[in-house]
Amino acid sequence: GSPVRTAKGTSSFEWDLQSVQGELQSVQGDLQSPLQPKEREVIKMLHEMPSVIDQAAAAYSPAMVANYTYDLAKCFNSFYQDTPILRESNPNRMLFLVRLCNVVSIAIKNLMLILGIEVTGRM
């Protein structure tokens, strides 16, 4: 379905985008070790999400959102293939990696919502 207006006037999508941004800041703040290049790339792409959505809206171009979603999924897949998340020996780092995966999942679900594509179940 489409975003629904809440009593505060904020759509459910806008709330989810804010929660993605908040979770991303929290995830980055919890990490004590330096980011790996593929982690950095995923986070960089997530930070670009609001700008891409704004540009797509201004240009009336859902293709911009579709292309960004595809690029984010490719970037995440590359990160996921190279990162042994559940074999990570540092529990704080493992938590960071799991939370980063969750943030990407929420972001992709929201992007699909913008495109009018309902996502159900696991990704």
Backbone as a printed PyTorch tensor [residue, N CA C, xyz], in Angstrom:
tensor([[[  0.8010,  -1.1820,   0.0000],
         [  0.0000,   0.0000,   0.0000],
         [  0.8380,   1.2370,   0.0000]],

        [[  0.1530,   2.3480,  -0.0340],
         [  0.8420,   3.6380,  -0.0730],
         [  0.9620,   4.2060,   1.3360]],

        [[  1.8330,   5.2220,   1.5040],
         [  1.9820,   5.8150,   2.8290],
         [  0.6520,   6.3700,   3.3270]],

        [[  0.4330,   6.2750,   4.6010],
         [ -0.8100,   6.7310,   5.2080],
         [ -0.5000,   7.9120,   6.1160]],

        [[ -1.3270,   8.9320,   6.0530],
         [ -1.1400,  10.0930,   6.9290],
         [ -1.4940,   9.7010,   8.3620]],

        [[ -0.6540,  10.1080,   9.2680],
         [ -0.9050,   9.8330,  10.6720],
         [ -1.4680,  11.0920,  11.3200]],

        [[ -1.8180,  10.9910,  12.5930],
         [ -2.3920,  12.1280,  13.3070],
         [ -1.4330,  13.3170,  13.3290]],

        [[ -0.1340,  13.0520,  13.3280],
         [  0.8470,  14.1320,  13.3560],
         [  1.1030,  14.7050,  11.9670]],

        [[  0.4940,  14.1280,  10.9260],
         [  0.6730,  14.6350,   9.5830],
         [  1.9020,  14.0840,   8.8800]],

        [[  2.5660,  13.1320,   9.4730],
         [  3.7490,  12.5490,   8.8720],
         [  3.3830,  11.1910,   8.2970]],

        [[  3.7860,  10.9500,   7.0740],
         [  3.4630,   9.6570,   6.4750],
         [  4.3000,   8.5610,   7.1190]],

        [[  3.8200,   7.3380,   7.0070],
         [  4.5640,   6.2200,   7.5790],
         [  5.9150,   6.0840,   6.8930]],

        [[  5.9930,   6.4150,   5.5960],
         [  7.2760,   6.3450,   4.9130],
         [  8.2570,   7.3630,   5.4940]],

        [[  7.8110,   8.5980,   5.7010],
         [  8.7020,   9.6150,   6.2590],
         [  9.2150,   9.1790,   7.6220]],

        [[  8.3550,   8.5810,   8.4420],
         [  8.7930,   8.1020,   9.7520],
         [  9.8480,   7.0330,   9.5790]],

        [[  9.6320,   6.1020,   8.6410],
         [ 10.6050,   5.0410,   8.4150],
         [ 11.9270,   5.5950,   7.9140]],

        [[ 11.8910,   6.6160,   7.0530],
         [ 13.1220,   7.2310,   6.5660],
         [ 13.8740,   7.8690,   7.7290]],

        [[ 13.1520,   8.5280,   8.6190],
         [ 13.7890,   9.1030,   9.8060],
         [ 14.3740,   8.0120,  10.6850]],

        [[ 13.6670,   6.8880,  10.8150],
         [ 14.1960,   5.8100,  11.6440],
         [ 15.4210,   5.1820,  10.9900]],

        [[ 15.4480,   5.1050,   9.6600],
         [ 16.6340,   4.5990,   8.9550],
         [ 17.8210,   5.5040,   9.2520]],

        [[ 17.6100,   6.8130,   9.1340],
         [ 18.7020,   7.7540,   9.3780],
         [ 19.1560,   7.6960,  10.8300]],

        [[ 18.2240,   7.6140,  11.7650],
         [ 18.5710,   7.5330,  13.1790],
         [ 19.3080,   6.2540,  13.5100]],

        [[ 18.8420,   5.1480,  12.9680],
         [ 19.4960,   3.8570,  13.2040],
         [ 20.8940,   3.8480,  12.5990]],

        [[ 21.0350,   4.4470,  11.4190],
         [ 22.3410,   4.5080,  10.7720],
         [ 23.3300,   5.2950,  11.6300]],

        [[ 22.9010,   6.4220,  12.1700],
         [ 23.7760,   7.2080,  13.0500],
         [ 24.1190,   6.4140,  14.3050]],

        [[ 23.1520,   5.7120,  14.8630],
         [ 23.3780,   4.9060,  16.0540],
         [ 24.3560,   3.7770,  15.7620]],

        [[ 24.1790,   3.1100,  14.6280],
         [ 25.0430,   2.0030,  14.2430],
         [ 26.4840,   2.4970,  14.1060]],

        [[ 26.6650,   3.6200,  13.4280],
         [ 28.0090,   4.1480,  13.2330],
         [ 28.6330,   4.5730,  14.5600]],

        [[ 27.8280,   5.1270,  15.4480],
         [ 28.3320,   5.5810,  16.7310],
         [ 28.7940,   4.4500,  17.6340]],

        [[ 28.2070,   3.2650,  17.4630],
         [ 28.5360,   2.1170,  18.3050],
         [ 29.8270,   1.4130,  17.8950]],

        [[ 30.2810,   1.6530,  16.6740],
         [ 31.4350,   0.9250,  16.1650],
         [ 32.7290,   1.5560,  16.6630]],

        [[ 33.5960,   0.7400,  17.2420],
         [ 34.8610,   1.2180,  17.7830],
         [ 35.9980,   1.0690,  16.7730]],

        [[ 35.8990,   0.0960,  15.8710],
         [ 36.9690,  -0.1480,  14.9030],
         [ 36.6710,   0.5840,  13.5910]],

        [[ 37.7010,   0.7980,  12.7810],
         [ 37.4770,   1.4980,  11.5100],
         [ 36.5960,   0.6820,  10.5650]],

        [[ 35.8860,   1.3880,   9.7170],
         [ 35.0260,   0.7330,   8.7350],
         [ 35.8610,   0.1050,   7.6290]],

        [[ 35.3860,  -1.0200,   7.1440],
         [ 35.9910,  -1.6500,   5.9760],
         [ 35.4640,  -0.9280,   4.7290]],

        [[ 36.2000,  -0.9750,   3.6110],
         [ 35.7720,  -0.2390,   2.4040],
         [ 34.3490,  -0.5460,   1.9480]],

        [[ 33.9390,  -1.8070,   1.9660],
         [ 32.5830,  -2.1530,   1.4920],
         [ 31.5150,  -1.6640,   2.4720]],

        [[ 31.8300,  -1.6710,   3.7650],
         [ 30.9090,  -1.1150,   4.7650],
         [ 30.7480,   0.3810,   4.5370]],

        [[ 31.8660,   1.0330,   4.2860],
         [ 31.8620,   2.4820,   4.0460],
         [ 31.0110,   2.8090,   2.8210]],

        [[ 31.1200,   2.0040,   1.7780],
         [ 30.3490,   2.2450,   0.5570],
         [ 28.8490,   2.0830,   0.8030]],

        [[ 28.4520,   1.0560,   1.5500],
         [ 27.0300,   0.8600,   1.8680],
         [ 26.5080,   2.0560,   2.6660]],

        [[ 27.2590,   2.4750,   3.6610],
         [ 26.8350,   3.6030,   4.4930],
         [ 26.7610,   4.8830,   3.6710]],

        [[ 27.7300,   5.0800,   2.7960],
         [ 27.7120,   6.2590,   1.9130],
         [ 26.4440,   6.2660,   1.0680]],

        [[ 26.1070,   5.1070,   0.5040],
         [ 24.8880,   5.0360,  -0.3160],
         [ 23.6420,   5.3190,   0.5180]],

        [[ 23.6030,   4.7970,   1.7370],
         [ 22.4440,   5.0550,   2.5990],
         [ 22.3030,   6.5460,   2.9130]],

        [[ 23.4180,   7.2200,   3.0980],
         [ 23.3690,   8.6620,   3.3560],
         [ 22.8620,   9.4410,   2.1410]],

        [[ 23.0220,   8.8880,   0.9500],
         [ 22.5660,   9.5490,  -0.2790],
         [ 21.0680,   9.3860,  -0.5180]],

        [[ 20.4430,   8.4580,   0.1860],
         [ 19.0430,   8.1160,  -0.0620],
         [ 18.0870,   9.3220,  -0.0110]],

        [[ 18.1250,  10.1580,   1.0290],
         [ 17.1780,  11.2820,   1.0430],
         [ 17.3580,  12.2270,  -0.1450]],

        [[ 18.5960,  12.4630,  -0.5290],
         [ 18.8710,  13.3440,  -1.6600],
         [ 18.3410,  12.7570,  -2.9640]],

        [[ 18.5390,  11.4610,  -3.1550],
         [ 18.0500,  10.7980,  -4.3640],
         [ 16.5260,  10.8830,  -4.4230]],

        [[ 15.8810,  10.6580,  -3.3050],
         [ 14.4150,  10.7300,  -3.2660],
         [ 13.9480,  12.1490,  -3.5980]],

        [[ 14.5980,  13.1510,  -3.0220],
         [ 14.2390,  14.5410,  -3.3070],
         [ 14.4420,  14.8760,  -4.7870]],

        [[ 15.5700,  14.4520,  -5.3460],
         [ 15.8520,  14.7140,  -6.7650],
         [ 14.8360,  14.0230,  -7.6670]],

        [[ 14.5050,  12.7910,  -7.3300],
         [ 13.5360,  12.0390,  -8.1290],
         [ 12.1650,  12.7040,  -8.0770]],

        [[ 11.7850,  13.1790,  -6.8990],
         [ 10.4880,  13.8540,  -6.7540],
         [ 10.4710,  15.1510,  -7.5570]],

        [[ 11.5460,  15.9150,  -7.4690],
         [ 11.6220,  17.1890,  -8.1940],
         [ 11.5900,  16.9800,  -9.7050]],

        [[ 12.1720,  15.8820, -10.1640],
         [ 12.2290,  15.5960, -11.5950],
         [ 11.0660,  14.7280, -12.0670]],

        [[ 10.1620,  14.3630, -11.1430],
         [  9.0560,  13.4490, -11.4740],
         [  9.6050,  12.1980, -12.1580]],

        [[ 10.6560,  11.6340, -11.5750],
         [ 11.3510,  10.5080, -12.1990],
         [ 11.4780,   9.3180, -11.2510]],

        [[ 10.4820,   8.4360, -11.2500],
         [ 10.6170,   7.2390, -10.4200],
         [ 11.7910,   6.3600, -10.8620]],

        [[ 12.2380,   6.5220, -12.1050],
         [ 13.3900,   5.7480, -12.5860],
         [ 14.6350,   6.0390, -11.7610]],

        [[ 14.7600,   7.2640, -11.2520],
         [ 15.9050,   7.6030, -10.4080],
         [ 15.8820,   6.7730,  -9.1280]],

        [[ 14.6950,   6.5960,  -8.5670],
         [ 14.5520,   5.7810,  -7.3550],
         [ 14.8350,   4.3150,  -7.6850]],

        [[ 14.3180,   3.8460,  -8.8050],
         [ 14.5430,   2.4530,  -9.2060],
         [ 16.0330,   2.1860,  -9.4260]],

        [[ 16.7220,   3.0910, -10.1030],
         [ 18.1590,   2.9210, -10.3500],
         [ 18.9490,   2.9480,  -9.0490]],

        [[ 18.5930,   3.8630,  -8.1550],
         [ 19.2740,   3.9400,  -6.8670],
         [ 19.0400,   2.6570,  -6.0590]],

        [[ 17.8120,   2.1660,  -6.0600],
         [ 17.4810,   0.9370,  -5.3280],
         [ 18.3090,  -0.2300,  -5.8550]],

        [[ 18.4090,  -0.3180,  -7.1650],
         [ 19.2130,  -1.3770,  -7.7870],
         [ 20.6880,  -1.2370,  -7.3870]],

        [[ 21.2070,  -0.0130,  -7.4360],
         [ 22.6110,   0.2210,  -7.0660],
         [ 22.8630,  -0.0950,  -5.5900]],

        [[ 21.9260,   0.2780,  -4.7180],
         [ 22.0570,  -0.0290,  -3.2990],
         [ 22.0540,  -1.5410,  -3.0820]],

        [[ 21.1610,  -2.2370,  -3.7590],
         [ 21.0970,  -3.6960,  -3.6250],
         [ 22.3950,  -4.3470,  -4.1220]],

        [[ 22.9420,  -3.8590,  -5.2250],
         [ 24.2140,  -4.3960,  -5.7300],
         [ 25.3480,  -4.1310,  -4.7450]],

        [[ 25.3910,  -2.9240,  -4.2140],
         [ 26.4250,  -2.5510,  -3.2520],
         [ 26.3190,  -3.4180,  -2.0010]],

        [[ 25.1040,  -3.5890,  -1.4940],
         [ 24.9070,  -4.4150,  -0.3100],
         [ 25.2850,  -5.8600,  -0.5900]],

        [[ 24.9130,  -6.3740,  -1.7530],
         [ 25.2390,  -7.7510,  -2.0920],
         [ 26.7530,  -7.9650,  -2.1120]],

        [[ 27.4870,  -7.0170,  -2.6480],
         [ 28.9480,  -7.1040,  -2.6740],
         [ 29.5090,  -7.1320,  -1.2470]],

        [[ 28.9930,  -6.2420,  -0.4040],
         [ 29.3920,  -6.2070,   1.0010],
         [ 29.0760,  -7.5420,   1.6820]],

        [[ 27.8680,  -8.0360,   1.4740],
         [ 27.4040,  -9.2570,   2.1450],
         [ 28.2160, -10.4770,   1.7180]],

        [[ 28.5690, -10.5430,   0.4400],
         [ 29.3540, -11.6720,  -0.0680],
         [ 30.7560, -11.7100,   0.5300]],

        [[ 31.3070, -10.5310,   0.8310],
         [ 32.6870, -10.4330,   1.3270],
         [ 32.8050, -10.3800,   2.8460]],

        [[ 31.6780, -10.3500,   3.5490],
         [ 31.7130, -10.1280,   4.9910],
         [ 31.1150, -11.3150,   5.7330]],

        [[ 31.9400, -12.0450,   6.4740],
         [ 31.4230, -13.1870,   7.2510],
         [ 30.7610, -12.6980,   8.5500]],

        [[ 29.5660, -12.2030,   8.4360],
         [ 28.8890, -11.5120,   9.5380],
         [ 28.7510, -12.3970,  10.7790]],

        [[ 28.2240, -13.5810,  10.6230],
         [ 27.9580, -14.4270,  11.7850],
         [ 29.1970, -15.1530,  12.2930]],

        [[ 30.2970, -15.0460,  11.5700],
         [ 31.5540, -15.6220,  12.0380],
         [ 32.4700, -14.5590,  12.6460]],

        [[ 31.9730, -13.3400,  12.7520],
         [ 32.7560, -12.2480,  13.3470],
         [ 33.0210, -12.5620,  14.8130]],

        [[ 34.2970, -12.4690,  15.2110],
         [ 34.6720, -12.8180,  16.5890],
         [ 34.4020, -11.6960,  17.5930]],

        [[ 34.3820, -10.4600,  17.1360],
         [ 34.1210,  -9.3220,  18.0120],
         [ 32.6040,  -9.1150,  18.1140]],

        [[ 32.0120,  -9.3130,  19.2990],
         [ 30.5470,  -9.2150,  19.4080],
         [ 30.0070,  -7.8260,  19.0590]],

        [[ 30.7450,  -6.7700,  19.3870],
         [ 30.2850,  -5.4160,  19.0420],
         [ 30.2840,  -5.2110,  17.5340]],

        [[ 31.3080,  -5.7170,  16.8920],
         [ 31.3840,  -5.5900,  15.4310],
         [ 30.2860,  -6.4300,  14.7730]],

        [[ 30.0360,  -7.6360,  15.3080],
         [ 28.9600,  -8.4630,  14.7560],
         [ 27.6240,  -7.7370,  14.8830]],

        [[ 27.3760,  -7.1280,  16.0200],
         [ 26.1410,  -6.3780,  16.2110],
         [ 26.0440,  -5.2430,  15.2000]],

        [[ 27.1460,  -4.5290,  14.9940],
         [ 27.1770,  -3.4570,  13.9950],
         [ 26.7910,  -3.9990,  12.6170]],

        [[ 27.3870,  -5.1200,  12.2280],
         [ 27.1280,  -5.6820,  10.8980],
         [ 25.6780,  -6.1220,  10.7450]],

        [[ 25.1350,  -6.7510,  11.7770],
         [ 23.7320,  -7.1770,  11.7310],
         [ 22.8120,  -5.9600,  11.6430]],

        [[ 23.1120,  -4.9390,  12.4340],
         [ 22.2870,  -3.7180,  12.4000],
         [ 22.3980,  -3.0070,  11.0550]],

        [[ 23.5820,  -3.0140,  10.4670],
         [ 23.7440,  -2.4140,   9.1400],
         [ 22.8840,  -3.1560,   8.1190]],

        [[ 22.8650,  -4.4650,   8.1820],
         [ 22.0060,  -5.2560,   7.2970],
         [ 20.5360,  -4.8790,   7.4950]],

        [[ 20.1240,  -4.7010,   8.7320],
         [ 18.7430,  -4.3260,   9.0250],
         [ 18.4080,  -2.9550,   8.4360]],

        [[ 19.3300,  -2.0060,   8.5670],
         [ 19.1010,  -0.6670,   8.0220],
         [ 18.9220,  -0.7450,   6.5040]],

        [[ 19.7500,  -1.5310,   5.8340],
         [ 19.6300,  -1.6740,   4.3790],
         [ 18.2840,  -2.3110,   4.0240]],

        [[ 17.8690,  -3.3000,   4.7720],
         [ 16.5860,  -3.9460,   4.5290],
         [ 15.4330,  -2.9450,   4.6390]],

        [[ 15.4470,  -2.1420,   5.6780],
         [ 14.4000,  -1.1320,   5.8620],
         [ 14.4360,  -0.1130,   4.7230]],

        [[ 15.6370,   0.3030,   4.3450],
         [ 15.7800,   1.2800,   3.2660],
         [ 15.2110,   0.7290,   1.9600]],

        [[ 15.5700,  -0.5040,   1.6200],
         [ 15.0840,  -1.0840,   0.3650],
         [ 13.5690,  -1.2540,   0.3950]],

        [[ 13.0210,  -1.6710,   1.5240],
         [ 11.5590,  -1.7880,   1.6310],
         [ 10.8920,  -0.4360,   1.4060]],

        [[ 11.4620,   0.6280,   1.9710],
         [ 10.8950,   1.9640,   1.7860],
         [ 11.0210,   2.4330,   0.3410]],

        [[ 12.1390,   2.1530,  -0.2830],
         [ 12.3230,   2.5280,  -1.6830],
         [ 11.3170,   1.7960,  -2.5690]],

        [[ 11.0950,   0.5280,  -2.2750],
         [ 10.1110,  -0.2320,  -3.0480],
         [  8.7060,   0.3400,  -2.8370]],

        [[  8.4230,   0.7910,  -1.6320],
         [  7.1420,   1.4330,  -1.3360],
         [  6.9610,   2.6760,  -2.2020]],

        [[  8.0000,   3.4710,  -2.3280],
         [  7.9390,   4.6590,  -3.1900],
         [  7.5860,   4.2580,  -4.6170]],

        [[  8.1390,   3.1420,  -5.0590],
         [  7.9000,   2.6750,  -6.4210],
         [  6.5600,   1.9580,  -6.5720]],

        [[  5.8310,   1.8010,  -5.4580],
         [  4.5320,   1.1550,  -5.4980],
         [  4.6150,  -0.3610,  -5.5170]],

        [[  5.7570,  -0.8870,  -5.0630],
         [  5.9700,  -2.3260,  -5.0430],
         [  5.9250,  -2.7890,  -3.5870]],

        [[  4.9780,  -3.6580,  -3.2870],
         [  4.8490,  -4.1620,  -1.9200],
         [  5.8460,  -5.2830,  -1.6940]],

        [[  6.5920,  -5.1950,  -0.6140],
         [  7.5600,  -6.2120,  -0.2600],
         [  7.0330,  -6.9790,   0.9360]],

        [[  6.9480,  -8.2810,   0.7850],
         [  6.4740,  -9.1110,   1.8880],
         [  7.5230, -10.1430,   2.2470]],

        [[  7.5010, -10.5830,   3.4620],
         [  8.4080, -11.6370,   3.8920],
         [  9.8420, -11.1820,   3.9930]],

        [[ 10.7180, -12.1600,   3.9440],
         [ 12.1390, -11.9010,   4.0980],
         [ 12.7600, -11.4930,   2.7800]],

        [[ 13.8300, -10.6920,   2.9050],
         [ 14.5630, -10.2830,   1.7120],
         [ 15.8850, -11.0180,   1.6760]]])
